[in-house]
Amino acid sequence: MAKSLRLPAEDRILLFLLNFGSLEGVYETDSGVTQKGIALNVRVQRKHISRYLDRLVADGIAEENMRHVKGARQKMNCYSLTGQGLKRARDIEATISAKTVRVRIGGEVRQMRVSDIDGATSAHLRLSDIVCAALESDGILDMGVLETIEESNRRMMDERTHKTDVYRQALAVAWRSGILTSSEKHLIDALKTHLGITDSEHEAMEAHVISCIEHPNVTQADIYDEVLNLLGGKPTAREERILELLKSKLAGD
């Protein structure tokens, strides 16, 4: 059954990072090896992912380095497996690949080796994708769902990137005078919570924004429109208050 593929979070992280190998000597890497990318791809909440990664690094199984990331404006913390981590991840890979699971194809349920599933789909499936699909299954993997994983992962990353861009732009407006007022800080804190921006993301973006204060490249109207569009549909009462704070701030500047 698909339940036999369910792995602890740390093992899912190792299996996912195995897709990227060593980052030694790599100048620019994929966003998948950042905390954000790992959390999305192994189905771990962002607020918990750093704890797992810190433990893997402390145990010598993974390593953390600042690297250039495709599409990012500044270097970010990236993670890769050490020699010890690669060995452990390959052991997990071998164990999972050899398992036999039930897969629903159309109206029929078949027994399939996990190692054969990727070849039976029209999309490219990583072993870590199949394991994550098992987390969300009812005990039987659905081929229709598996076929959409690649596109679903891309959409999730795009959505997260958009939210990060909106937050970065809001920081640029708030900091353009070189001083963050109490009302601006209140607005930023509210937006940070709403968009799910982590403390480490905030610190990295804020440092970058402050270094570029003399070269603002966004307008106040752009920020308001982006935030409004991002909320989508009718805003909640809390979102209305955030919008009012933003509107008041922009109108007063």
C-alpha positions, -999 to 999 in steps of 0.1 A, spaced: 0 0 0 11 36 -5 12 40 33 44 19 32 61 48 14 55 73 42 88 85 56 97 108 85 103 144 75 141 141 77 142 111 54 120 129 29 144 159 29 174 135 23 155 118 -6 147 152 -21 182 166 -18 195 135 -35 181 149 -67 207 177 -66 238 159 -56 268 180 -44 268 218 -48 306 220 -44 319 244 -70 284 254 -82 280 291 -87 242 293 -92 218 267 -80 181 258 -82 156 274 -58 146 239 -47 176 237 -23 166 267 -3 145 264 28 114 275 9 120 251 -19 127 221 4 96 228 25 73 229 -5 87 198 -21 88 176 10 54 189 25 68 204 57 55 237 70 80 265 67 80 272 104 93 237 111 117 231 82 147 250 97 146 227 128 149 196 106 176 212 85 196 224 115 196 189 129 208 174 97 236 199 95 246 193 131 247 156 125 270 160 95 244 147 71 237 179 52 257 212 48 245 248 45 262 274 23 253 308 9 249 306 -29 234 324 -58 199 311 -66 182 313 -100 157 342 -100 168 356 -66 183 390 -61 207 380 -34 225 350 -21 205 326 0 211 297 24 212 265 3 215 229 15 232 198 0 241 164 12 275 155 26 292 121 18 275 106 48 242 121 38 245 108 2 250 73 15 220 75 38 198 90 11 208 63 -14 199 36 11 165 52 15 162 54 -23 170 17 -27 145 7 -1 117 28 -15 124 19 -51 120 -18 -43 86 -15 -27 54 -26 -45 24 -3 -41 -12 -1 -54 -17 24 -82 -51 35 -96 -50 39 -134 -84 49 -147 -109 26 -129 -84 -2 -124 -60 -7 -94 -27 -24 -102 3 -35 -82 34 -17 -93 70 -14 -82 78 21 -72 108 21 -95 84 16 -125 60 44 -118 79 72 -134 82 54 -167 44 48 -167 36 85 -166 38 113 -192 55 136 -167 88 133 -150 85 121 -114 112 121 -89 111 94 -62 107 121 -36 75 133 -55 60 98 -53 67 96 -16 50 130 -10 20 118 -31 18 88 -7 14 112 22 -17 127 7 -32 94 -6 -59 71 8 -36 41 6 -37 39 -32 -16 61 -54 -36 77 -82 -19 80 -116 -40 110 -125 -27 129 -94 9 117 -101 7 131 -136 0 166 -122 27 167 -95 54 183 -117 31 212 -127 17 215 -92 52 219 -77 59 246 -103 28 265 -95 35 264 -57 70 277 -63 56 305 -86 30 315 -60 56 316 -32 80 336 -54 52 361 -61 44 366 -24 81 371 -17 83 397 -45 53 416 -31 69 416 4 102 427 -9 86 457 -27 66 466 4 99 467 24 114 489 -3 86 515 1 88 513 39 126 517 40 131 542 12 135 571 37 162 552 55 141 550 87 113 526 96 86 544 116 64 525 141 34 526 117 55 512 89 68 485 111 33 476 122 22 474 85 53 453 76 47 429 105 11 424 95 20 418 59 48 394 69 23 373 89 -3 373 62 21 362 34 39 337 56 73 352 53 98 336 77 122 356 100 152 345 80 136 356 47 126 389 62 161 395 75 177 387 41 153 408 21 155 437 46 193 438 45 192 438 7 166 466 6 185 488 30 216 484 9 196 497 -21 178 526 -4 193 552 -28 179 533 -58 141 527 -53 125 510 -83 88 506 -73 59 530 -69 35 533 -41 6 525 -64 24 493 -75 26 481 -40 -10 487 -31 -22 471 -63 0 440 -58 -12 435 -22 -48 440 -32 -45 415 -61 -27 390 -39 -55 389 -13 -80 378 -40 -118 379 -35 -134 398 -6 -108 407 21 -114 395 56 -118 421 84 -81 417 93 -71 421 57 -93 452 54 -73 468 84 -40 459 67 -52 475 35 -64 506 53 -30 510 70 -13 506 37 -36 531 19 -32 556 47 6 553 46 8 557 8 -16 586 8 4 604 34 37 602 16 
